[in-house]
Amino acid sequence: MKPTFSLGRIAGISIGVHWSVLAMMVLVTEIVAVGILPARAPGLGAVTYWLTGVVASVTFLASLLGHELAHAVVARRFRMRADRITLWLLGGFTELGSHPPTPRAAFLVAAAGPGASLAIAAGFGLLAFGAGFTPLPAVVAAVLAWLALVNGVLGVFNLLPGAPLDGGRLLQALLWKRTGDQSGAAVTAAKAGRVVGVVLIVLGVVEVVSQRLVGGIWLALIGWFLIVSASTEASSVSLRDRLAGVRLRDVMSPAPPSAPEWWTAETFLDRMARADRHRAFPVVDMDGRPIRVVTLADLVRLAPGMRAHTRLAELGRPVRQDSVADPADLLTELPASAWPSSSDRSLLFVADANRLVGMLTAKDVSRAIELANLGHLPSGSDSPGPPVEEPEREGPGSAPPVPGRSPDHGHNA
Ligand SMILES: [Zn+2]
């Protein structure tokens, strides 16, 4: 899931918000303003309840962020990449760009989130207790007590033993340590995640039947999300196994057509864009280094009269640092952000000593996956093809699934 807008960076980790988080905030505000406060701090006006509800929901979102930051910070201590935290309808997730190096690292990264939530719960609990001894209005203590409760529930809920919940990650780390089989542990944790998901859906239906509509739907939604992510995760682990040993040079399109930055748009159109079958082209500098991506759509947007006067250096978009990789890099170790999607501009450039030698598109990745499913690794790979397993679901749409990529930590309000 891509964040709808960015809130900036904390400790170098980009913090984003998906629009669906608004639904969660409205729900939380409503629960606090209507369900909690009038009973705990009676006699106040509706405006006070609703405003306090808004404050409570923003604070809750901040504590959710605290949970995710704890994962990210611990991941960084183990030199793992923590690229982005996104808050959304069902909580938050931290995108880890690399896999934990050891079972211990996996365990501590997973434990950090619930640990943070429980610590935050204890903090709010103490504040709520202290507020009782001050002349502060009862509504303050009521909100603090609610925040303590909800963070406590969040911490405990995330310890349920099924991936992608943190408890599932803990289980995965323990199995990995015991058996030494990282993939096997991930598959078992994902299976457990599906079981937890089914249980939550059943509980949700029971809630709905007993007239607790919102809570029931919420629980069922989380259950469904768990089942979907656990299934995606299991298939991406199996894909990762099958693509083990495949390096970029084995799957890239070698010697891609590239245009020098000093060409004008007109020259580019005449000499390259018209004749070639691609829609997006790398632009290279004098040393052959990929510096920009120009698409046919960029040419369309340029007024025809400007074609003779505009150089490629001014067209298109600069190449992002993380979309250039080395030919010897393993396909399965690419960070999620570098993975080519079906979008025109989404290309991974393969450069040897800074010089463009290849390009990886979504098509190249799909081809590698299909070959791997047939039991054949692309030529030149390090290891022989693993045995063919049953075909895996590759999800809807044309973008190939990313091995090892899944919401690393799904959390629930
Ligand atoms: Zn977590």
Boltz pocket constraint, residues with backbone or C-beta under 6 A from the ligand:
constraints:
  - pocket:
      binder: B
      contacts: [[A, 67], [A, 68], [A, 71], [A, 110], [A, 113], [A, 114], [A, 158], [A, 166], [A, 409], [A, 410], [A, 411]]
      max_distance: 6.0
